[in-house]
Structures are given as C-alpha cells and as structure tokens.
Amino acid sequence: MEDKNGDKNETRDQIEQPSQTPTNESEAFSAEATGTTGSLAEKPQPVQPPSAHKLKSKKRKVVLILLAILVIVTLIVAGLWYFIYRTTSSTASRKAASTSKKTVTDPFNEKDPQVLKFINPTTGETWLDKPVKIAKQGYLKNVSESDYDAGESTTDYYEVGARGKNKIIMTISPGVAGRENTFLYEKSEAGVVTYVNHPSNTTVYKDSSQGQSISPQYSADNIKSSNDIHYDSLSVPSQLKIDQKGSVVIAPDYDTLGYLYSAPKSSDKNNIKETLVRQLGKSAIYKHESTSSETGLTSVSYFIKTPINTQIDMGYEPLDLSLEGYKWESGVVDPTDSLKAVTHGCGLPMASVTRSDSISASGVKAVGKSAKGLTVYEFVDTNDPLLKKAYDEYYQSYNDSGYLQPVSKSEFINQHGVVLFKDVNNRWLVYVRTNLAPSGGCAKPVVYLYPQKTEVVTVKVGAHVKISDPFYDPKTGWTALVHPNGQLVVGGSTYDSLFWEGPGYGRYPEVTEGTVVKKGDAIPTIKSQLAQMGLTKKETSDFVAYWQDKLPNKPYIRLTWFNTQQMNQLAPLYISPKPDTMIRVFLDSAGLDKPIGIQKQTLKSVPRKGFTVVEWGGLSVKKLY
C-alpha cells in the first residue's frame, strides 16, 4: 500500500520483507519462471519495484553517458568542419591573392629604370625605420664655432642602416644656409670607417673631387673616402610623376642628401598641411601647403622624405617661368624677365607656386601663350583684390626705396604684372613678374654682444651681406674685442653693436600667426612685445628709433615676430667663442586696409645667462638693393 510519503513507505516495505525474498528483480523473475517450490513458490509474493533513488542514479548515469557521447560527437564534427573550412578558406585566399596580384597595377605605370631602382634598390642597402642617435664617433676634428662647417663638438651621429655587414652612419652638423650638413659613412665589422663622397648615382660629377666633400681640415686623419659607394634609394630621379595627367616634380640640380625633416607644429596645422602624394619604396613625395590669412593664396611646394629622415626639396614648374618665347595678345613684356610665385621675405621662398581657390573662369581672360603653347590669363576686373594688393606691395617697395620710380597701375597691368594659369587639374595658379614684384630685405639686423669678460669674438652671418657697419668680410666675418658692457672695438673704432643687411641663405619662415593693430597702436604694441621677449630698454629704444618710420603706411598693420630658432634657419649666426644665451627677434609686418583673422602669437622671454648675444631686425617693405 502506498501513501504520500513515497520514499519513507518504500524504505519501510524493504525492512518488513522476509530474508528469503529475492534481492533483485532478476532473481524473482528466475524463481517464478523455473517453478521453484518452497514457501515462495507455494505462496508467491508480489515483485517489489527497485528503490526510487537507485532508478534516479541509473538515469543520471545514462544521461551523463549520452551527454559525453554528444560532446565527443560534437567535437569530432566541429573539428571536421574547422579542417574543411580552413582548407577551403586557405585555398580561396590563395586564389584571391593570386587574382589580386594579377589585377593590381602601379597607378603610375612606372617604366623609368631610374625610378624603379629608386623604389627597389639594387645596391644592397637596408634602412632602419628611423635613425638611432649614437655617441660621438670622432670622424671630425674640433674646429672653431665660427666656421661654417662645424666640427666634432657640434656634430650629432646616427645609425641609419646597413649595406652588407657594414653599418651606415649619418652625421648632422650646422650648415651655412640654416640647413644642416648631412654626411654618410660606412663602418666595417673590423672598425674601418669610409666616408661616402658620392652617395647618389644619379648626380653627374664633373670630377672625382666633387660631391658631398668634407674639407680635409675637418675630417679626422683615420677616415678613408670613397667615390664608389652609391645608394639607389638615395639617388633621386631627375623627375617624378605626381599625378595621372603628366605633372612632375624635378630633382635639384646639385648633390644633396637634404636636411632633417621636421613635421609642422600642431599649432600651425590650421595654416599648414602636408599630404602624401606618392610612396616610392622607403621614400615618399609630400605636398606642402600654407595658406595666407592676408591674400587667401595657398603656397604649394613638394619634397621627398628619404629613408634617413631627411627632406629634399623638389622643383615644380607647371608653367614656363622664363618669359622668353611668350606671345602676348596685347601689352609689353621684357622677354628677359621671368615669372615667380607670390611670396615675400628675405630668404629662399617656401612656395613653388601659389594657388587661388576663389578665381572663377568668368573673372579672367586669355592674354597670351607661353613658349610651350600654354594659355595664360589675367583678371578682367582691374580692381580685383589680388591685383590691387600685388600692385600696392610693388608700389610701396619701389616708391619707398628712394631711387626707383614705380610704374602706374595701368602700366603695371599693361606689362602683365600678375599672370594667371589654369593647370591640368583645373586649379588656378597666380604668378607675378619678377621685375614688378616687391623685393624687400632683411633690414638692419643689429647684433649686441655681452661676454662675461673682455675677449676677442668672431662673428659670421649665413646671409649675403650687402650693407654692414663695421665692414663685414664675407670670408672672415667680424673680429672684435668685446667688453662685458657690450662695447666692441673693430679696426681701432668703437661700436655698441654690429649691423648687417642682405638676404638670408636659408628658407624664409612662414607667417602663420601674429597680431593685427591699428597703425596708431603699432609702436606701443611693438614696445610691449619686445619687453615680453626680454629685450632691454636700450635695445627696444634702438629698435623703435629705426623702425617707427618704416612700418607699412596702411590703416592696420599685422605684426609677426620670428624667434631664434626661425632666424637660425633663415640666417644663422656663427660665433666664437660660443654664446651661452642667444636671443634673436625679427619683425615681419604687413599693411592692411581692414583687419583680418589670424592666430594669436604667444611671445616668450629667454633668461640671460653667461655670454649673451641679442639681435633684432625686420623685413623691409622697400626694395633695399
């Protein structure tokens, strides 16, 4: 009899059974089937079902076995599936890769052997991802700090790659044009160092002595020299394609490894943009663009970034620059003159061309053909803002010179002072006539010397010095006996500073920031800003006395200051003994008819410690020479 207590009832039944009762189901079945006699046979007892927990235990075992079988089968199936998938996927990938390899083509369809070697060098060199600075190696002698070609003390060493078992070592030292001198050496496993005089095999040398030569007085005695080591990957082809429409950039006509590449500062990225144009193995062509806040024109130039992290500037001339052979529908043009990009400054210009994004076809008219048959244009509106500004700058430059008479605006237009050209990519480029363009200069940079003790100081300038006081010898510079109070004696005469004028050998800095003020506020602002940069009252007074009558004669003036680092690029100073502190400030100003938006400039002072050199100067708006 069962009750609701299930397990308890079953347990009680088990206890009450006589000892003869079969212990399991099979025994009970066997006794009944065989007719066994005895008390059990004579009085059959009902077969008791197995206990519930034993049944549950059996069921659990069966379930576990089934689960185990299921897991094993699943793993086997999954393994088979994975193997089939991998095999199929791999085959498909190989087919896809094979297909891709067959269909992908060089977008430039390069066939020039020179370019192909530049991309895939055959001369055995390999390059590190980036140069690794190492300790000084003693490849150069120590020389005077005033020498243009610096010696061991101012030279940095980098490991840049290898050729076979030879390490390739690069040295970087200050250069005369504000750009570093870059040289390469190979060092063998045995420690033999060889100077690589002809790293490029695309440069044509007139004789074996030409090349990246280091003067014997600078090279250490144990350094060998070779004209036979070349690197395909540093041999820049004479020209390189930059688009599918035939545009090319041109390699410099002199031997160079370039100067150290430096990316634009984050603060300049609103005005300066660098774009990858073409990858060439370990090298790459980049386009550099800088937009003027005053004109809206974008200066465009191209350069190659090499495997040794140097920058080689490339030429870009979509239009013939020489006016020889031009045919004009009207007007008069001197055929010996030339065209140039719209730039200003007193050093090498940054731009190859200047582009306008606001010119429309309806606002221009064809006025002639170049020697190569390219159509050139000019503005229909004689009051176009760009044309007006070009004439204003030309007029002020020549009229203020005191000895040059500018032409009238109508004559400026008749002589095609501004020329427009539409390139193959439908971009409008703006050029100016060289003889009708402003030609300012680095006006009266003044150098003050403050040594700790009275001593002889030698000073050289990385510029084409055209005017100076005292007299500047291009070969030796100035040599002066200088006192701590700044007084200096040159050739028996006493001075309180050195003065020079002339274009710098280096690149003129780009104007990306500044301050715009009313003309009447210019001098107070200049005094305040010079104080912010750490100039003394005397130095500030000297600056104002010279510049207050030479600022642009416009309702508004844009003031931008170049700092020591920028001036060291434009026109470096070579001074011996080496100063402890250098403070150089240079004013670039422009006259404006109305205010413009420009990034605000932050000015900082430099503490004066030890032997201090201070220089101030500015860009003249008048033609100086």
FENMOFEN-V308673 format. One record per helix or strand of 2 or more residues. SS is the DSSP state (2 for helix, 1 for strand). FROM is the first residue (numbers start at 1). TO is the last residue. If there is no record, write none. Layout:
ss=SS from=FROM to=TO
ss=SS from=FROM to=TO
This chain:
ss=2 from=7 to=16
ss=2 from=25 to=34
ss=2 from=39 to=42
ss=2 from=52 to=103
ss=2 from=113 to=119
ss=1 from=125 to=134
ss=2 from=152 to=154
ss=1 from=156 to=163
ss=1 from=166 to=173
ss=1 from=181 to=187
ss=1 from=193 to=196
ss=1 from=224 to=226
ss=2 from=232 to=234
ss=1 from=239 to=241
ss=1 from=248 to=250
ss=1 from=259 to=260
ss=2 from=266 to=268
ss=1 from=272 to=280
ss=1 from=283 to=291
ss=1 from=298 to=305
ss=1 from=310 to=315
ss=1 from=327 to=328
ss=1 from=338 to=341
ss=1 from=353 to=356
ss=2 from=361 to=363
ss=1 from=364 to=369
ss=1 from=375 to=379
ss=2 from=385 to=399
ss=2 from=409 to=414
ss=1 from=418 to=422
ss=1 from=428 to=433
ss=2 from=434 to=436
ss=1 from=442 to=450
ss=1 from=455 to=461
ss=1 from=467 to=469
ss=1 from=477 to=482
ss=1 from=488 to=490
ss=1 from=493 to=495
ss=1 from=498 to=501
ss=1 from=513 to=518
ss=2 from=519 to=532
ss=2 from=537 to=547
ss=1 from=556 to=562
ss=2 from=564 to=570
ss=1 from=573 to=576
ss=1 from=581 to=592
ss=1 from=599 to=600
ss=1 from=612 to=619
